[in-house]
Amino acid sequence: MASTPFFFLSILFLAWFTTDALSVKVIEVLKGSSIVLSPGEAETSIISITWKHGDDLAADWFGGDTTFYRIYKDRCSLNTKTGELTINNVRPEHGGEYTPDINGKTRSTVKLRVFSPVPKPNIIHDCNPEETKCTLLCTFVRTDDLGDVEVFWILDDRRENGTELQITKDTKEKRFYCSLKNPVSSENSTELKNPLFSGGTSLYYLLMFLVIPLIGVGLFLIFHHEKRPTVERTLKQRFLRWLFKDDDL
């Protein structure tokens, strides 16, 4: 039984060593960009370099010209001093595991994941006839090359996760955005103003637009009605002055 702790320590050490030896570095990159794959610590003198994409050759060099294969032709460059492989205008088909071999020694595998940028999302909203609550839906075209897409809402300065958002008359925020995010990009929708808040404001301005002119017309009629006898009396007095003046002549 005394050897039991040593046995468990041996198992833990073996598990740590195996995990470290098989660890894979993951690089996430935007489609269309350039990426440099490094073999790790450089050798003092490199005489041969081989890069494999899965089981297929991507590039090799043995002291002369570098040879690039298949989808890597006219797209890649190889640094023969460091062993770094540069891929330009990365496409989804370049995704996968890359294993470098420097001077006949296999190095750690590098996993490349290529993603397209997320599109600009749209907001669709639907409100009940009473305009007391609305459902907001964040829509976008989902494709495999987007990877895992995080969808969330920005309500003024607050954030809520999910593709759907429920708002009511009690919702105080005035502006809403739908946001998308994947490992390499993010995008916001066009701003949507609170339809319940703006609806109430529009109704207020509509009522003011109708009421103020009516008040103005009413005041005009009252003033005109009160002023009319005065105008008639003034005209009558002027006529009488003109009439008596002519008689005197």
ABEGO torsion letter per residue (X at the ends): XAAAAAAAAAAAAAAAAAAAAABBBBBBBBBGBBBBBBAEBBBABBABBBBBBEABBABBBAGBBBBBBEAABGABBBBAAAGBBBBBGBBAAABEBBBBBBGGBBBBBBBBBBBBBBBBBBBBBBBBAAGABBBBBBBBBBBAAAEBBBBBBBBEABBBBEABBBBBAABABABBBBBBBBAABBBBBBBBBBAAAAAAAAAAAAAAAAAAAAAAAAAAAAAAAAAAAAAAAAAAAAAAAAAAAAAAX
